[in-house]
Amino acid sequence: MGTPVTQALAVGRVGRRRFSWPWLRPIFEWFFCYPPLFLEAAGLLLIVLAVEWDPLGARQIGLPSLFWHHSIWVQFTAGFGIAAVLGEICLVGYLLDAERKWMTRGVPIDGEEGPAARTSWWYFFVTLTYPLLVFAAALPAVFDLGARWALPLGLMAGALVVLALTRFGRSLSPEQTGLFDWLLNLPKLRQRLPEEWRDELSSRGFVFRLPQDERAELRTYYHLHAFHAFVSLALAATYAALYLAAVYWSAEFVSPALVICVLLALLTTVYGFVVFHFPLRHFGVVFLLVAGYFCVSSYVSQQYRFDGLNYDRPTLLTELDDGPKPKSGLLDNDFVLEAWREHRRQFLKDRKPVLVVVATKAGGARSAAWTTAVLTQLEKELPELPYHTRLISGVSGGMLGAAYYVATLNEPGSASLHTVPGEKGSSNDAEEIVNRISRDSLSPVVRHLALPIRGDRGAALEKAWEKNTAGALALPFTELRKREESGWCPSLVFSPMLVEDGRRLIISNLDLDFLVHNRGSLLRGHQTPGDKPQAAEYSQSGWQFFELFPDATTVRLSTLVRMNASFPYISPDAELATSPPRRVVDAAYYDGYGVNLAAMWIHYNREFLREQTAGVVLIQIRDRPRNFQPPSSMSGWRRAVARFTTPIEGAIRARDATMSFRNDEILHVVGEELSQPAHPGQAEDPDFFTTAIFEYPEKAPLSWYLPPEDLRAMKKEVADPEGRFAQEAKMLKAWWQRRMSQSD
């Protein structure tokens, strides 16, 4: 009861409205109470904003391009999906925050019973949370409105739908249908009911459907949750519709960004359900759900495989270790080298030819585009370049471009250097090679990641390459053998790495056994001190693909490129048809530049090269400059965490810098070898072997999609007569002419 004074003070306290700072309050609540909601919203915005501001390197792996796509339809649906997923985050946050103190308005002075809850309209718009998130997602459009107007338009359309639902959502009242009465069986919702209703419903057991009058009385207690269940069903239906459209209609119509957004919204729904109904145990429940998913998928999902290999009769590796070398049908390296020399001498009137070896770096679509741009531009300076090229080795996207380049190459004496197949006929324009290899190959991979489409995303990547090249990469690899045997076609060498033992899988039409067996003199433990060292094999650093699979004559170029570019988690690792199984991954795990294998081939053939050629040039094609300069100073925060980050920093440096330094060491040795005179009495020739390096100086995404603006920048770089590329090309041409003049 209390005295009149205390009663008056109590009335004053109740009647006084409690101030609650509203602006952006939901975002702060997500950060402290529901971190996954905050991280989801922040991560999505960082990806979208990375097209202009990229603090985390999202643009380097091509994620912003999924949203800021050159296709207007993809951009528009991406914008709509972003607005929808941000709305779902806000809705889940509202349901989780609805009963907290800061979400009430206090009790009015007129004595209205109970605190009044804030509406979803207040949570979304009065706090400025949703408008700010949507506005932030649209900001990059300001910098290039002509190419980016569609995404803000999609954002606006999605935001209008969210606005209408928050403002007029109660008029939908999905709970009146009776389809959501089952929600009252959930303990957390039943606790919100009056005590008499809790007892009544408990006596009935499982509630499936309520009479209409009872539903009308109880609907206010579960209206929002019924509405959210309705939204969740709509999201699930949208996801199913996107799946059906991708499988049975047109996959190109289905925007990968929209699929990602719908999937994120569904995951947000699941997270909100778990947190709401298991507030004290939600972390454990989420952990069990994730662990269960991976456990089930590990048993249900089939291991990825490659087309063209016979998995019913796998190759026994133990038999190859102990048995004789199988017949593989591979071309003899010395024979093809002689055929190349004779073919070149026919055109050079018995002069010695210059021999070219190309090594191309990893880098996804940007490396593929840069490789084709460099090679096709060099043809304008040196039209005979492709026929002087004997070997092309490389990694990942670089070999994608190189394979396409070689597949379109015509025999010498033809009307044009290349025949580029197309949907409406062939073209002889070499620039079409650059345009086609730069087309979007990322979207099919993302669709397979986000939708349960039959098949694996690696196969989808192969099909995308074959479609983009109008079937050029669908060519069986063994069909290049006759061209190589004639001496005019460069030999491609792929070299993916085997996960289980770190060896390389050498894939070529040449017999390159000398590159996988390291032999020499070795002192063995059973010898006596006076015995001479015995010839022995130090190690076997790889396998030859066609020795493992001599019958794999139908394996397509696209499949081998995929083997060479299998970088999980984008293009997955897959098993070979061997026993025990062996998985292959990107060749960049072994050498990210393709130089090691090229240099070893030159080293092995050094005697022939000194005797029969006018000079040797290794053309290195790199999609970005090397930068191994350490920082001039270490900031305070970096010094503080150095003891923890040193192992990681060392591993990262070892993967890139150490490979490059080792390659330079090998090239130094090769250069010393080839500079020696071919015959006694001759002088050294340090100009005999050289290296030309063509680096792309700008940044471009490391993914399987190259945005049009980056492609234009590459073309501009190779076409600039005053640029670095032109200077390197002039130096290469001058060296070439100098060496050919000395061979007269």
Secondary structure, 3 states (H helix, E strand, C coil): CCCHHHHHHHHHHHHCCCCCCCCCHHHHHHHHHCHHHHHHHHHHHHHHHCCCCCCCCCHHHCHHHHHCCCCHHHHHHHHHHHHHHHHHHHHHHHHHHCCCHHHECCCCCCCCCCCCECCHHHHHHHCCHHHHHHHHHHHHHHHCHHHHCHHHHHHHHHHHHHHHHHHHHHHCCHHHHCCCHHHHHCHHHHCCCCHHHHHHHHHHCCCCCCCHHHHHHHHHHHHHHHHHHHHHHHHHHHHHHHHHHHHHCCHHHCCHHHHHHHHHHHHHHHHHHHHHHCCCCHHHHHHHHHHHHHHHHHHHCCCCCCCCCCCCCCEEHHHHHHCCCCCCCCECHHHHHHHHHHHHHHHHCCCCCEEEEEEECCCHHHHHHHHHHHHHHHHHHCCCHHHHEEEEEECHHHHHHHHHHHHCECCCCCCCCECECCCCCCECCCHHHHHHHCCCCHHHHHHHHHCCCCCCHHHHHHHHHHHHCCCHHHCEHHHHHHHHHHCCCCEEEECCEECCCCCEEEECCECCHHHCEEEEEECCCCCCCCCCCEEEEEEECEEEHHHHCCCCCCCEHHHHHHHHCCCCCCCCCEECCEECCCEEECHHHCCCCCHHHHHHHHHHCHHHHHHHCCEEEEEEEECCCCCCCCCCCCCHHHHHHHHHHHHHHHHHHHHHHHHHHHHHHHHHHHHHHHHCCCCCCCCCCCCCEEEEEEECCCCCCCCCCCCHHHHHHHHHHHHCCCCHHHHHHHHHHHHHHHHHHHCC
